[in-house]
Amino acid sequence: MESVKVPWNQRLGKIGEAEIEKRLSYFSIPTKYDLDVGIDYYCELLENSSPTVAFYVQAKGTEHFDNDWGRSINKPTIVYWLTRPFPVYLMIYDEKEKKCYCMSIEDKRYDLLTKMNGTSVSIYIKVDKSHILKDGKDMNNEFIKKIRDDLVSIGLWQGHPIPKGREYVKQMPGPPRSNIELRRLKSYLRMNISSLIQHYMLVEDWDNAYICCDFLTKFDKNHYNHFVWFGQINTIIGNKEEARKSYEEALDICERDKKWPKESMDRLKESINREMERLNNVIEKIHTEEQAPP
């Protein structure tokens, strides 16, 4: 009876993972995934022995790393890498040289996105020898800095820019690098200010509510709710004419939106008209009081 054999390639893969995990353990907590999802390790960077920021690692072992290492990666795996909330690194352990080389997927984001438009089911990825994951304590400060830089880049891509640096004086995020980032930045800016407006209205801080809502109605003229809020704020602080114009703009936006289901849109317009009716009642009451004899 033939005995069970464990192929060398399979053992080499395990050796590669063990060597990479060993190096990662000097400065992070690497956790091995049980399932093969295109990522082998979820890691948490250690600072003063406490877990801080996270990153992911895909680990490979090889005997054939000459000037570089290359492999065709299926597009769904690349999509998975590019949509992770933290940086992803492809790490290759060279069994002959006993060295571990690494590549940042974030560095290749726009190149990979361009190649995703092709007809091929996979994309060829190459790792060179320019970045080494070293074996020892306090020997990977450059890689640790790279993790933090990649987090800044991912934040910009996601529309959540964060400052660069860890000192008191930080470097502000750069401008968007693509129309995708621009759209996301604008969308999240709108969401953040909308939340602030509702907060200020709840605590009756009408000065700040007005400042935020005034900006938002000028920044984004495509959403009716900005103008409804601005109408409510202006009604409360006594800017009756500005309130009326805001409600009228909200109704106009609703009229232009042909995609919204009619029944729902009719209810929405009815609620805006009720706001305008209340405003008119306030204006009429003020007018009556002004005309009344002393």
Secondary structure, DSSP 8 states (H G I E B T S, - for coil): -------HHHHHHHHHHHHHHHHHTTTEEEEE-SS-SS--EEEEEEETTEEEEEEEEEEEEES--SSEEEEEEEHHHHHHHHT-SS-EEEEEEETTTTEEEEEETGGGHHHHHHHTTSS-SEEEEEEESS-EE-SSTT--HHHHHHHHHHHHHHHHHHT----B-SSSS-B-----SSHHHHHHHHHHHHHHHHHHHHHHHHTT-HHHHHHHHHHHHHH--S-HHHHHHHHHHHHHHT-HHHHHHHHHHHHHHHHH--SS-HHHHHHHHHHHHHHHHHHHHHHHHHHHHHHS--
